[in-house]
Structure formats: structure tokens, C-alpha cells
Amino acid sequence: MNRLLLIALLLVLAVFTTACSEDKSSAGLAKDEMVPASAYAPVSGNRIYSRPDLCDTMEDVKTKIPYVDQKLHKVLGRCNSDPDKERYWAYYGKRQKPATLKKWLKRLCKKKYKSATTIIDVDEKQCHSGSGAYNVAAVGYVNKYADLLRAFNKSGADLSKSAWGKNHYCSVGLAEGRTYPGLSSKSCKSSGGGSSSGSISGSSSGGGFTKTDYQFVYKMNAAQSKLGGRTVRWASKTINVSGITNPSWQAAIRKWPVVSFKFGSSKGIVFAGYSNKHPEKCGWAQPIWRSNGKMARCKITLHAPFNPARCDSIELVLQHEVAHCIGIFGHTNDGGLMDPRCCSSKITSPVRRGLALLYSLPPGTDIRSRVRAKTGSASHNKSKAVRDDLFDPSGERLIYGPVIATQARQ
């Protein structure tokens, strides 16, 4: 009986192997070449974007992901003599170079249909020739900025350039003040194109965040959280502020990107008034958070009497201290607002990107694995986490952060 079952199994495997071989042989492809997926343009067209309908061909009817949003590398084309005039052929998500994929597709058309090949798109270069706000603007946005183009090219292309560009713009670029015709905050409120607005994937390719961004957030936030390398931030991007009624002070605070502020509400950032406790300081802040990584409150104090000759303006000092209250638990050294000595008015790119990354992650996100090469070995990180890890998902414990001060000029 067992012998009969073995024979039957071998016959099934033989049939399966023969069928696979026939697929490639009938397509005229060699053993090391792949058969492309057949694809059809949607009958109703793309409706939303001003690009050729062919760019929205889809082979996977379950995920409904159109060709234009498939991963690179990819090639779309058709065999001119194919009896099925509505059929197209597509490669996507391949490691091979586009030139190789084009060669395979041309071989298929020649061997299977004795036909020439019309190449419709190679890595989205042709599919973004329309004027749709998503497909054209997001790709043009990436191409406009040399640093973004380099980041995309180094990302491993987990997303299409259009999806990568929109994710970057919504999660980082808008806050940084980057622009491109057709992109605005409204672009981030729509969900079309196979990309969730404002989202960030676990890799740097998802939202354009780099290892440097993670290192910044680790140094300025997670490493000081006493939560084993986990992040601390307000649960909401709309943060309550009490004790500040002066319109010019409120305007200065509102200059921070990524988050917004609701003045007059308690249980958030509190202006505690003036003190002479630290004579050489212009102002100081003390953030307090819960053991689940959610900020609980933060107290800001200004030095009395306030000396504009050594501390510039109250507006700049308050703006600086508010940054400590929203998650920047340290100082930079890049000539910007967050340097320790008062007071530049410039919010530098590392700070903008760091805040954008911090608020794209849930409170209490462990980011040690993202910065391990920079912060030390795995054993170092583990021992550090053991010493400092007070993380508790219930958030019952309050953790008092350091008093972070702005130094007066000498």
C-alpha cells in the first residue's frame, strides 16, 4: 500500500514539473527566465488620475494593487500580435534590472506570438507622464530633491516611487517646508493610489526616514526615556497648553511643525511662571511621562527677572522649552533653535525630521534595533535596557524626566 502511495506521489510531482516546464517552454523562455503576469486595464479607467489607463492594469484581483503601485523593478508591455487585444504583460517586484525584464518580455512575444513588443512602462517612467496630482506630483517631488532621490534609490525600492514620495511628503516633507506643484496638506487626506496617507512602514523606505533620523530620536528621546529604548510622546498630536494667553507667545509656540496646540486647556504643557532658581538659565522645562511612553504633563518656567540682553526674547525661549515638552529631551549643536545657548530662531532639518518620525510612531515604540550599529553592540543595548527599562503597558507609573534648561549668553 505504501509503495502504491509513493508511486502516486511521484506521478503527481512529474505532472507538476512537466506543467511548469510547459509554461516556460510555451512562452519561449529559458529555464532561468520568469514568465510575466498577464494583466488587464480596468474597464472603467482610473477615474482619479490623469494618466493612461494601462498604468492601472492589475493582475492580482484580491489585493487590487494596480501596476503603477507595485514594487520595483517592473516593466509593462504587450505583444503586438497577441490575439487577446486587451491583454498586457507585466513584471513587478523583481530584483533583476529593467533591461533584463524587457529582454524576457520581448523573448516571450517573439517566441509565443512571433510578435514585436510594445513597452509601455519601465519603472514608472512612462506611467507618470500624465497630470494627476498623485502620480505626477509625488514622483516629481522625489525627483526635485537630490537627497530624496538618493534616499529612494538606496531604499531597496520596497515601494513604488509614487507611493514612497507621497509617504515622505505627508510624514516628513510637509513639515520640513518642502513643496511641489500639486502637493499640499489636502494630498495627505486622500487615500487613493494604494498608499495610506501619512503612514510610515517599518523601513526607511516607507516614509523616507533614515537611520540618521532614528539615531536622532534615540539620542534625544528614547535613550533618556528609562523605558528600555522606547519612545515618549503625547498620545495626541493636538497638545493642551495652559497658562499662556499672550498672543505673540502663542504664535511662537505654534511655529512647531508636526503637532498643534490647544491653548487654555489643562492636563498638558503648563506655564508655571517665573523663578530665580537657576540664575544662569533663561528658562527650563521638566517633562513627565507614564511608563507606557505617553506624555503626562510638562512644566515650563522662565527666569526672573527675564533679561533680553542675555536671552533674546521670551517668545524664542518659550518655543525652545516647548520642544523639550513635545519630545526633544536634549540639545543640538547645529546653530539652530535647539542649541543649548539662547537663541537662534531656526528650526533645523534634523529637529523637524526627528519630530516627524517621533510622532509617526506610537508611544512606547522600541527603536533600539534601528540604531544598534550606532549605539553599541546587542549585549550593550540589552544590559542598558535591563538597567533602565521601566516600561509597563498599563502606564500606571509616572516617570519624571530631567530638568532641561536654556543657557543665557555670557
C-alpha positions in Angstrom: 0.0 0.0 0.0 2.8 2.4 0.9 4.5 1.6 -2.3 1.4 2.5 -4.3 1.2 5.8 -2.5 4.8 6.6 -3.2 4.3 5.8 -6.9 1.2 8.1 -7.0 3.1 10.9 -5.3 6.0 10.6 -7.8 3.5 10.7 -10.7 1.9 13.9 -9.3 5.3 15.6 -9.0 6.2 14.6 -12.5 3.0 16.1 -13.8 3.5 19.3 -11.9 7.1 19.6 -13.1 6.1 19.0 -16.7 3.3 21.6 -16.4 5.8 24.2 -15.1 8.2 23.3 -17.9 5.5 23.6 -20.5 4.6 27.1 -19.2 8.1 28.3 -19.8 8.7 26.4 -23.0 5.4 27.5 -24.5 6.3 31.1 -23.6 9.7 30.6 -25.3 11.6 31.4 -22.2 14.8 29.8 -20.9 14.9 27.9 -17.6 16.4 30.9 -15.7 13.8 33.4 -17.0 10.5 34.2 -15.5 7.0 34.2 -17.1 5.4 37.7 -16.7 2.0 38.1 -15.2 -0.9 38.8 -17.6 -2.8 42.0 -16.8 -5.8 43.8 -18.0 -6.7 47.5 -17.9 -9.7 48.3 -15.8 -12.8 48.7 -17.9 -13.8 51.9 -16.1 -10.4 53.5 -16.4 -8.6 55.0 -13.4 -11.2 57.8 -12.9 -8.9 59.7 -10.5 -5.6 60.3 -12.1 -4.8 61.8 -15.5 -2.6 59.0 -16.6 -3.1 56.2 -19.2 -5.5 53.5 -18.0 -2.8 51.0 -18.9 -0.8 52.1 -15.9 -3.6 50.9 -13.7 -3.6 47.3 -15.1 -3.9 44.8 -12.3 -3.1 41.1 -12.2 -3.9 40.4 -8.5 -7.6 40.8 -8.2 -7.5 40.1 -4.4 -5.3 43.0 -3.4 -6.5 45.3 -6.1 -3.0 46.8 -6.3 -2.5 48.4 -9.7 0.7 48.0 -11.7 1.7 51.6 -11.0 1.9 50.9 -7.3 3.7 47.6 -7.5 7.2 47.3 -6.2 10.3 47.9 -8.4 11.8 46.7 -10.6 8.9 46.4 -13.1 8.1 46.5 -16.8 4.7 46.7 -18.5 4.2 45.9 -22.2 2.1 44.0 -24.7 2.7 41.6 -27.6 1.5 43.3 -30.8 0.2 40.1 -32.4 -1.4 38.7 -29.2 -4.9 37.6 -30.3 -6.2 38.9 -27.0 -6.0 42.7 -27.7 -6.9 43.6 -24.1 -4.1 41.6 -22.5 -0.8 43.1 -21.3 2.2 41.5 -19.6 3.9 42.8 -16.5 6.9 42.1 -14.3 7.0 43.7 -10.9 8.8 43.4 -7.6 11.8 41.8 -9.3 15.5 42.0 -8.4 16.6 41.8 -12.0 17.4 45.1 -13.8 14.7 46.5 -16.0 16.9 45.8 -19.1 16.7 42.1 -18.2 12.9 42.2 -17.7 12.5 43.9 -21.1 14.6 41.2 -22.8 12.5 38.5 -21.2 9.2 40.2 -22.3 10.5 40.6 -25.9 11.5 37.0 -26.0 8.1 35.9 -24.8 6.4 38.0 -27.5 8.7 36.7 -30.2 8.5 33.0 -29.3 4.9 32.8 -28.3 3.3 35.1 -30.8 6.1 35.7 -33.3 5.4 39.3 -32.5 7.2 42.6 -31.8 6.8 44.1 -28.4 5.4 47.5 -27.3 7.0 48.5 -24.0 4.5 50.7 -22.1 6.4 51.4 -19.0 9.8 50.8 -17.3 10.0 51.5 -13.6 7.2 54.1 -13.7 9.0 56.5 -16.1 6.2 56.4 -18.6 3.2 55.8 -16.4 3.8 59.2 -14.7 3.5 61.3 -17.9 0.0 62.5 -17.1 -1.0 65.4 -14.8 -2.7 63.6 -11.9 -1.9 65.2 -8.5 -0.8 61.9 -7.0 1.1 60.1 -9.7 2.9 63.0 -11.3 3.4 65.3 -8.3 4.7 62.6 -5.9 7.2 61.3 -8.4 8.2 64.8 -9.4 8.6 65.7 -5.7 11.1 62.9 -5.3 13.0 63.8 -8.5 13.1 67.5 -7.5 15.2 67.0 -4.3 18.5 65.3 -4.8 18.6 64.0 -1.2 15.2 62.3 -1.6 16.2 60.8 -4.9 19.3 59.4 -3.3 17.3 58.1 -0.4 14.8 56.4 -2.6 17.4 54.8 -4.8 19.2 53.4 -1.7 15.9 52.3 0.0 15.8 49.0 -1.9 12.6 50.1 -3.6 10.1 48.5 -1.2 7.5 50.9 -2.5 6.9 52.4 -5.9 8.4 55.9 -6.3 4.9 57.4 -6.3 3.9 55.7 -3.0 7.3 56.4 -1.5 7.1 60.1 -2.5 3.6 60.6 -1.1 4.5 58.9 2.2 7.6 61.0 2.5 5.8 64.2 1.8 2.9 63.5 4.2 5.1 62.3 7.1 8.2 64.5 6.7 8.3 66.8 3.7 5.3 68.9 4.5 6.6 69.6 8.0 10.0 70.4 6.5 8.5 73.0 4.2 9.3 71.1 1.0 7.0 71.9 -1.9 5.9 70.6 -5.3 3.1 71.7 -7.6 0.0 69.6 -6.9 1.0 68.5 -3.4 -0.5 70.1 -0.3 -1.9 69.1 3.1 -5.0 68.0 1.2 -3.0 65.4 -0.7 -2.4 63.7 2.7 -6.1 63.4 3.5 -6.9 61.3 0.4 -6.3 57.5 0.4 -6.1 56.8 -3.3 -3.2 55.2 -5.2 -2.5 52.3 -2.9 -0.7 54.4 -0.3 -2.1 55.2 3.1 -1.7 58.9 3.7 0.9 60.0 6.2 1.8 56.4 7.1 5.3 55.0 7.6 6.4 51.5 7.2 9.0 49.8 9.4 11.7 50.5 6.9 13.3 53.8 5.9 11.8 53.4 2.5 8.2 53.7 3.9 8.2 57.4 4.9 11.7 58.5 3.8 13.1 58.2 7.3 16.8 57.2 7.5 19.0 55.6 10.1 20.2 59.1 11.0 16.6 60.1 11.8 16.3 57.1 14.1 19.6 57.9 15.7 18.4 61.4 16.4 15.2 60.3 18.0 17.1 57.7 20.0 19.6 60.2 21.3 17.1 63.0 22.0 14.2 60.8 23.3 14.3 57.0 23.6 17.7 56.8 25.2 16.5 59.1 28.0 13.1 57.6 28.5 14.0 55.0 31.1 11.8 52.7 29.1 14.5 50.4 27.6 15.0 52.4 24.4 11.3 53.1 23.8 9.9 56.4 22.6 7.9 59.0 24.6 5.4 61.4 23.0 1.9 62.8 23.6 -0.8 60.4 22.7 -2.5 63.1 20.5 -0.8 65.4 18.1 -3.1 68.2 19.5 -1.4 69.2 22.8 -3.1 71.1 25.6 -1.3 74.2 26.9 -2.3 76.2 29.9 -1.1 79.5 31.4 -0.1 81.1 28.1 -2.6 83.8 26.9 -0.2 86.3 25.3 -0.9 86.1 21.5 2.7 86.6 20.5 3.8 83.8 22.8 1.1 81.5 21.4 2.2 82.4 17.8 5.8 81.5 18.6 4.8 78.1 20.0 2.6 77.4 17.0 5.7 77.5 14.8 6.5 74.0 15.7 5.6 71.6 12.9 4.0 68.1 13.2 1.9 68.9 16.2 -0.7 71.5 17.1 -1.6 73.2 20.3 -4.9 73.9 22.2 -4.4 76.9 24.5 -6.4 77.3 27.6 -6.8 73.6 28.3 -5.2 71.9 31.3 -3.5 68.5 31.6 -0.8 69.2 29.2 2.0 71.7 28.9 1.8 74.1 31.9 3.5 77.5 32.1 4.4 77.8 35.8 5.6 81.4 35.7 8.9 82.8 36.8 11.7 81.8 39.2 15.3 82.7 40.0 16.2 79.2 41.0 18.7 78.9 38.1 20.5 82.3 37.6 22.4 81.3 34.5 19.4 80.0 32.7 16.8 81.7 30.5 14.2 79.1 31.1 13.7 75.4 31.8 11.3 72.6 31.3 10.6 69.3 33.0 8.7 66.6 31.1 6.8 63.9 32.9 5.6 60.7 31.2 3.9 57.5 32.0 5.5 54.1 31.9 3.7 53.2 28.7 5.5 56.0 26.8 2.6 58.5 26.8 3.5 62.0 28.0 1.5 63.1 31.1 2.5 66.7 31.6 5.3 69.2 31.3 6.1 72.3 33.3 7.9 75.3 31.8 9.5 78.1 33.9 11.2 81.3 32.9 14.0 83.0 34.8 13.1 86.1 36.8 13.9 88.8 36.1 14.0 87.9 32.4 17.0 89.5 30.7 16.5 90.1 26.9 20.2 91.1 26.6 21.2 87.6 27.5 18.2 85.6 26.5 16.8 87.3 23.4 13.0 87.2 23.6 10.6 85.3 25.8 9.0 84.0 22.6 12.1 82.2 21.5 12.8 80.8 24.9 9.3 79.5 25.2 9.5 78.0 21.8 12.7 76.3 22.8 11.3 74.9 26.0 8.1 73.7 24.3 10.3 71.5 22.2 11.5 69.7 25.3 7.9 69.2 26.3 6.9 67.6 23.0 9.8 65.1 23.0 13.2 66.7 22.3 14.9 65.8 25.6 18.3 67.2 24.7 20.1 69.9 22.8 21.6 70.0 19.3 24.8 71.6 18.1 23.8 72.8 14.6 23.3 76.5 15.1 19.5 76.1 15.4 16.8 76.9 18.0 17.5 73.7 20.0 21.2 74.5 20.7 21.8 74.8 24.4 22.6 78.5 24.4 19.9 81.0 23.6 18.7 81.6 20.9 18.5 81.1 17.2 15.1 81.2 15.6 15.9 78.4 13.0 14.2 75.0 13.4 16.8 72.8 11.7 16.1 69.8 9.5 17.3 67.2 12.0 14.8 68.5 14.5 12.0 68.7 12.0 12.6 65.2 10.8 13.1 63.9 14.3 9.7 65.2 15.4 8.0 63.9 12.3 9.5 60.4 12.9 8.7 60.5 16.7 5.0 61.3 16.0 4.7 58.8 13.2 5.4 56.0 15.8 3.1 55.0 18.6 4.2 56.0 22.1 6.4 53.4 23.7 7.9 52.1 20.4 11.2 50.3 20.9 13.7 51.7 18.3 16.9 50.1 19.6 17.2 47.7 16.7 17.2 50.7 14.3 20.2 52.3 15.9 22.1 49.3 17.2 25.1 49.8 15.0 25.5 53.4 16.3 24.6 52.9 20.0 26.7 49.8 20.6 26.5 46.0 20.5 23.5 43.9 21.1 24.8 42.9 24.6 25.3 46.6 25.4 21.8 47.5 24.4 20.4 44.6 26.3 22.2 45.4 29.6 21.2 49.1 29.2 17.6 48.1 28.8 17.7 45.9 31.9 19.0 48.8 34.0 16.6 51.4 32.6 13.6 49.5 31.4 10.6 50.7 33.5 8.2 50.1 30.6 4.7 49.0 31.6 1.9 48.9 29.0 -0.7 49.9 31.7 1.1 53.2 32.2 0.4 53.3 35.9 3.8 54.7 36.9 4.9 58.3 36.4 8.5 59.0 35.3 10.0 62.4 36.0 12.3 63.5 33.2 15.3 65.7 33.6 15.0 69.5 34.1 16.3 70.8 30.7 17.4 74.4 30.6 18.3 77.1 28.1 21.5 78.7 28.9 21.9 82.5 28.9 24.6 84.1 26.7 27.8 85.1 28.6 
